[in-house]
Amino acid sequence: MSRIALVTGGTRGIGAAISMALKDAGYTVAANYAGNDEAAAKFTAETGIKTFKWSVADYDACAAGIAQVEAELGPVDVLVNNAGITRDAPFHKMTREQWQQVMDTNLSGVFNMTHPLWPGMRERKFGRIINISSINGQKGQFGQANYSAAKAGDIGFTKALAQEGARAGITVNVICPGYIATEMVMAVPEKVRESIIATIPVGRLGEPEDIARCVVFLASDAASFITGSTITANGGQYLT
């Protein structure tokens, strides 16, 4: 029986690439999404991966959604906390709502998803938690005080929880992607994209599959000695 992997924000962009890569690696995958029913239906039709709708910002919805996934597929062995949003604004113009929305999804969402799954992983003495942070959680970014703070929080969460899970056979790691060629980035004017690429030593944007390969490795038995680690996947744009 294959292991069960649950990917939040798993039907589009980086999340879709992660879901498909895990399926190709032999996992039974559940892809969570928050709102785009059309994209989710198309994703399932094209990949055969089941999709489940709920907001990671809502703890009770996460608990109920996880229960549904486990009832249909089995206990979740691998959790990829990928769901995230942006509400960018210079800090002097940022509203409380913009701050809270990003915190609720990008930071509290990681807690909301991990907390209900933690007891089962501890009981089974196996688990893989893989959090998707960002280069901007490492270096900060103008106009993203909310996003950078939440993504930096994901890194701290990872390091703390890794210490608690280690003796229970649970690894907890975080990946910090740089600029990836998703729909959002590719919608940026070409001159802006060129200016971004000029700051990346490898000379290109990342591909969603670059991040997906990191996830597949961290989920595997080959990565059992790696926990509390930050994988920086940004083409050399920011070195830690």
C-alpha positions as CSV (number, residue, x, y, z in Angstrom):
1,M,0.0,0.0,0.0
2,S,1.4,3.4,-1.0
3,R,1.9,6.2,1.5
4,I,-0.6,9.0,1.6
5,A,0.5,12.5,0.8
6,L,-1.7,15.7,1.4
7,V,-0.6,18.9,-0.5
8,T,-2.3,22.2,0.4
9,G,-2.8,24.6,-2.5
10,G,-2.1,21.4,-4.5
11,T,-4.0,22.1,-7.8
12,R,-2.1,25.1,-9.2
13,G,1.4,26.4,-9.7
14,I,4.1,24.9,-7.4
15,G,1.4,22.9,-5.6
16,A,0.2,21.2,-8.7
17,A,3.8,20.2,-9.6
18,I,4.3,18.8,-6.1
19,S,1.1,16.8,-6.3
20,M,2.0,15.3,-9.7
21,A,5.6,14.6,-8.7
22,L,4.5,12.8,-5.5
23,K,2.0,10.7,-7.5
24,D,4.7,9.8,-10.1
25,A,6.9,8.7,-7.1
26,G,4.3,6.3,-6.0
27,Y,2.3,8.2,-3.4
28,T,-1.4,8.3,-3.2
29,V,-2.0,12.1,-3.3
30,A,-4.8,14.3,-2.0
31,A,-4.7,17.9,-3.3
32,N,-6.4,20.6,-1.2
33,Y,-7.6,23.8,-2.7
34,A,-9.5,26.9,-1.3
35,G,-11.7,28.3,-4.0
36,N,-11.1,27.7,-7.7
37,D,-13.5,24.8,-8.4
38,E,-12.9,25.0,-12.2
39,A,-9.1,24.6,-11.8
40,A,-9.6,21.8,-9.3
41,A,-11.9,19.8,-11.6
42,K,-9.6,20.3,-14.5
43,F,-6.6,19.2,-12.4
44,T,-8.4,16.0,-11.3
45,A,-9.5,15.2,-14.9
46,E,-6.0,15.6,-16.2
47,T,-4.1,13.8,-13.3
48,G,-6.5,11.5,-11.6
49,I,-5.5,13.1,-8.3
50,K,-8.4,13.6,-5.9
51,T,-9.1,17.2,-4.7
52,F,-10.6,18.4,-1.5
53,K,-11.9,21.9,-0.8
54,W,-11.3,23.9,2.4
55,S,-9.5,27.0,3.7
56,V,-6.3,26.3,5.6
57,A,-7.0,29.5,7.5
58,D,-9.9,27.8,9.3
59,Y,-8.8,25.2,11.9
60,D,-12.1,23.4,12.1
61,A,-12.3,23.2,8.3
62,C,-8.8,21.7,8.3
63,A,-9.7,19.1,10.9
64,A,-12.8,18.1,9.0
65,G,-11.0,18.1,5.7
66,I,-8.2,15.9,7.0
67,A,-10.8,13.5,8.4
68,Q,-12.4,13.3,5.0
69,V,-9.1,12.6,3.3
70,E,-8.2,9.9,5.8
71,A,-11.6,8.3,5.5
72,E,-11.3,8.0,1.8
73,L,-7.6,7.3,1.3
74,G,-6.1,6.3,4.7
75,P,-3.9,8.0,7.3
76,V,-1.8,10.9,6.0
77,D,2.0,10.1,6.1
78,V,3.3,13.2,4.2
79,L,2.0,16.7,4.6
80,V,3.1,19.5,2.3
81,N,2.1,22.9,3.6
82,N,2.2,24.8,0.3
83,A,-0.9,27.0,0.4
84,G,-0.2,30.7,0.5
85,I,-1.5,34.1,-0.5
86,T,-0.1,37.6,-0.9
87,R,-1.7,40.9,0.1
88,D,1.2,43.3,-0.8
89,A,1.4,46.9,0.3
90,P,4.0,49.3,1.7
91,F,3.7,49.1,5.4
92,H,2.4,52.6,5.9
93,K,-0.6,51.6,3.6
94,M,-1.0,48.1,4.8
95,T,-4.4,47.4,6.5
96,R,-5.0,45.2,9.5
97,E,-7.0,43.0,7.1
98,Q,-4.1,42.6,4.7
99,W,-1.8,41.7,7.6
100,Q,-4.3,39.2,9.2
101,Q,-5.3,37.5,6.0
102,V,-1.7,36.6,5.1
103,M,-0.9,35.5,8.7
104,D,-4.1,33.4,8.8
105,T,-3.2,31.5,5.7
106,N,0.6,31.5,5.4
107,L,1.5,31.0,9.1
108,S,-1.6,29.9,11.1
109,G,-2.5,27.7,8.1
110,V,0.6,25.6,8.7
111,F,-0.4,25.1,12.3
112,N,-4.0,24.4,11.4
113,M,-2.9,21.6,9.0
114,T,-0.1,20.1,11.1
115,H,-1.8,20.1,14.5
116,P,-4.6,17.6,13.6
117,L,-2.2,15.2,11.9
118,W,0.5,15.3,14.6
119,P,-1.0,12.8,17.0
120,G,-1.5,10.1,14.3
121,M,2.0,10.5,13.0
122,R,3.4,10.2,16.6
123,E,1.3,7.1,17.2
124,R,2.5,5.5,13.9
125,K,6.1,6.6,14.5
126,F,6.3,8.0,11.0
127,G,5.7,11.3,9.3
128,R,7.0,13.9,6.9
129,I,6.1,17.5,7.3
130,I,7.4,19.7,4.4
131,N,6.7,23.4,4.7
132,I,7.0,25.8,1.7
133,S,8.4,29.1,2.8
134,S,10.0,31.7,0.5
135,I,13.2,33.5,-0.3
136,N,11.4,36.6,1.1
137,G,11.0,34.9,4.4
138,Q,14.8,34.7,4.5
139,K,15.7,38.2,3.2
140,G,12.6,40.2,3.5
141,Q,11.0,42.2,0.7
142,F,9.7,45.7,0.2
143,G,5.9,45.8,0.4
144,Q,5.7,42.4,2.0
145,A,6.0,42.9,5.7
146,N,3.1,40.6,6.2
147,Y,4.2,37.9,3.8
148,S,7.9,38.0,4.8
149,A,7.0,37.8,8.5
150,A,4.7,34.8,7.9
151,K,7.2,32.9,5.8
152,A,10.0,33.6,8.3
153,G,7.6,32.2,10.9
154,D,7.2,29.0,8.9
155,I,11.0,28.5,9.2
156,G,11.0,29.0,12.9
157,F,8.0,26.6,13.3
158,T,9.9,24.0,11.3
159,K,13.0,24.2,13.4
160,A,11.1,23.9,16.7
161,L,8.8,21.1,15.6
162,A,11.6,19.1,14.1
163,Q,13.1,18.8,17.6
164,E,9.8,17.5,18.9
165,G,9.2,15.0,16.1
166,A,12.6,13.5,15.8
167,R,12.2,10.7,18.3
168,A,8.8,9.9,17.0
169,G,10.1,9.2,13.5
170,I,8.7,12.5,12.1
171,T,10.9,14.8,10.1
172,V,10.0,18.5,9.6
173,N,11.8,20.5,6.9
174,V,11.2,23.7,5.0
175,I,11.9,24.7,1.4
176,C,12.4,28.4,0.4
177,P,11.8,28.8,-3.3
178,G,13.1,31.8,-5.1
179,Y,11.3,33.3,-8.1
180,I,9.5,30.5,-9.9
181,A,7.9,30.7,-13.3
182,T,4.3,30.4,-12.1
183,E,1.3,32.2,-13.6
184,M,1.7,35.0,-11.2
185,V,5.3,35.6,-12.0
186,M,4.9,35.2,-15.7
187,A,2.1,37.8,-15.6
188,V,4.7,40.4,-14.6
189,P,5.8,42.7,-17.4
190,E,8.7,41.2,-19.4
191,K,11.1,44.0,-18.5
192,V,10.4,43.4,-14.8
193,R,11.0,39.6,-15.2
194,E,14.3,40.4,-17.0
195,S,15.4,42.6,-14.1
196,I,14.6,39.7,-11.7
197,I,16.5,37.1,-13.8
198,A,19.5,39.5,-13.9
199,T,19.8,39.0,-10.1
200,I,19.7,35.2,-10.3
201,P,23.2,33.7,-10.9
202,V,22.0,30.6,-12.8
203,G,20.3,33.0,-15.3
204,R,16.7,31.8,-15.2
205,L,13.6,31.6,-13.2
206,G,12.9,28.4,-11.3
207,E,10.4,25.9,-12.6
208,P,7.7,24.4,-10.3
209,E,9.3,21.1,-10.9
210,D,12.5,22.3,-9.3
211,I,10.6,22.6,-6.0
212,A,8.7,19.4,-6.5
213,R,11.9,17.4,-6.8
214,C,13.0,18.8,-3.4
215,V,9.7,17.8,-1.9
216,V,9.9,14.2,-3.3
217,F,13.4,13.8,-1.8
218,L,12.4,15.1,1.6
219,A,9.4,12.9,1.7
220,S,11.4,9.8,0.9
221,D,13.1,7.3,3.2
222,A,16.4,8.5,1.7
223,A,15.9,11.8,3.7
224,S,15.2,10.2,7.1
225,F,18.3,11.7,8.6
226,I,17.4,15.2,7.5
227,T,15.1,17.3,9.8
228,G,14.9,20.9,10.9
229,S,16.6,21.8,7.6
230,T,16.0,24.8,5.3
231,I,16.4,23.9,1.6
232,T,17.2,27.1,-0.3
233,A,16.1,26.7,-3.9
234,N,16.6,30.1,-5.6
235,G,19.3,29.7,-8.2
236,G,21.9,31.4,-6.0
237,Q,19.9,34.7,-5.8
238,Y,20.2,34.7,-2.0
239,L,22.8,32.7,-0.1
240,T,22.4,31.7,3.5
